[in-house]
Amino acid sequence: MSKKIIYLDHNATAPVRAGIKEAVLPYLNSAFGNPSSIHALGREAKRDLERAREQVAGFIGAPLTNVFFTSGGTESNNLAILGAARFAKKKGKGNHLITTAVEHDAVLTTCKYLEQNEDFELTVLPVDQYGMITVDQVVEALKDNTILVSVMMANNEIGTFLPIKEIGTILREKDILFHTDAVQAMNTYDVNVSQLPVDLLSLSGHKIGALKGIGALYVRSQVRLHPLQHGGEQEMTLRSGTENLIGAVSLGKACELTAQDKKEKRDQLKQLRDCLWKGIQSSIEDVSVNGAPEARLINTLSVSFKGAEGEAILLALDMAGVAASSGSACASGSVESSHVLEAIGLPEDLAENTVRFSLGYSTTQEEIDHVLEILPQLISRIRLANG
Ligand SMILES: *Cc1c(COP(=O)(O)O)cnc(C)c1O
């Protein structure tokens, strides 16, 4: 356990940020109150919960009352989609949903669930080779009974940014609800809902260095949702259950710290990612990058190493103390091939040759240099073994 791991898997989860531990420590000790209690301990808990909400709201430019804590990105996506779709359908507004082929499973599977079980219609928009869709595609897919469109802000596997602002502008004119999964964008991209025509926006704590099991959903003021959980009516009845105070505090703090890093370290992060790609390109043959060349998350590098099994590369990297991830779904370590790589039209064998490197603010030049030092030999060894 002596060797330090070079962690290039930030899109799966980020290390808990420095400063979070200190921020949450009181809640493991004396600050254990229930925010709903009326005594002093409860009032303190409530105050701290609301301070955390302020930090999250500030981070995305939202009014305080439009931010709701959830258990993470998955729940935020479920609450947004199930909640908005069921409410609109009940009101007789329609039953047609639109999403894209590259969404996270928390969106895609949720939409498919509604299609299969609750009498909704679903259009899944195909993407181009970069994982992009056009505004025209959305417009052409609209029907009289369309109630909700869900398009992610940036893709977790290949990093491509989708045209959220343009899509949202059209949908707002037509009075159709718009949800975006912004989980991966929050770390490096400035998201401000006061300037973004979205009705619902999901974020997740552990992708920006907060604890796991906390997230938030932004809900624009006029938008109504059916809750998924019923009970004590916490979170303005949208999310019953005693609040995850320690998680919320960690998320608030992580938002503050991430805003700082975005200002100070963003350029350096992109430089490191580009350095990794240039190094790979110049030292290894038959490599290609997946995702949009420019409109792409600055920390993300999805590379296909022709003729080298991604799983084998990951194992070899792991043995060398480098943590990365395959193009495959991260779902419980399953080796199911990636629906995103399939959607961008990558041939199956090339999809299986794909590795995702995702950097973070703690990544150093030395770490990238080290990876570039070991990678060429590692790849040629695997290519030889693969014949
Ligand atoms: C990680 C991730 C999620 C799920 O968030 P959890 O907090 O792990 O449930 C949703 N969407 C995207 C794009 C993600 O990267």
The ligand as an SDF file (V2000), in Angstrom:
LIG
                    3D

 15 15  0  0  0  0  0  0  0  0999 V2000
  -22.1330    9.7120  -12.2420 C   0  0  0  0  0  0  0  0  0  0  0  0
  -23.2040   10.2090  -13.1050 C   0  0  0  0  0  0  0  0  0  0  0  0
  -24.5490   10.1050  -12.7220 C   0  0  0  0  0  0  0  0  0  0  0  0
  -24.9790    9.3900  -11.4670 C   0  0  0  0  0  0  0  0  0  0  0  0
  -24.6860   10.1220  -10.3120 O   0  0  0  0  0  0  0  0  0  0  0  0
  -24.6720    9.3530   -8.8880 P   0  0  0  0  0  0  0  0  0  0  0  0
  -24.5250   10.4470   -7.8990 O   0  0  0  0  0  0  0  0  0  0  0  0
  -23.4950    8.4290   -8.9270 O   0  0  0  0  0  0  0  0  0  0  0  0
  -25.9600    8.6300   -8.7640 O   0  0  0  0  0  0  0  0  0  0  0  0
  -25.5030   10.6380  -13.5620 C   0  0  0  0  0  0  0  0  0  0  0  0
  -25.1640   11.2380  -14.7120 N   0  0  0  0  0  0  0  0  0  0  0  0
  -23.8910   11.3560  -15.1110 C   0  0  0  0  0  0  0  0  0  0  0  0
  -23.5880   12.0570  -16.3960 C   0  0  0  0  0  0  0  0  0  0  0  0
  -22.8630   10.8360  -14.3340 C   0  0  0  0  0  0  0  0  0  0  0  0
  -21.6130   10.9470  -14.7490 O   0  0  0  0  0  0  0  0  0  0  0  0
  1  2  1  0
  2  3  1  0
  2 14  2  0
  3  4  1  0
  3 10  2  0
  4  5  1  0
  5  6  1  0
  6  7  2  0
  6  8  1  0
  6  9  1  0
 10 11  1  0
 11 12  2  0
 12 13  1  0
 12 14  1  0
 14 15  1  0
M  END
$$$$
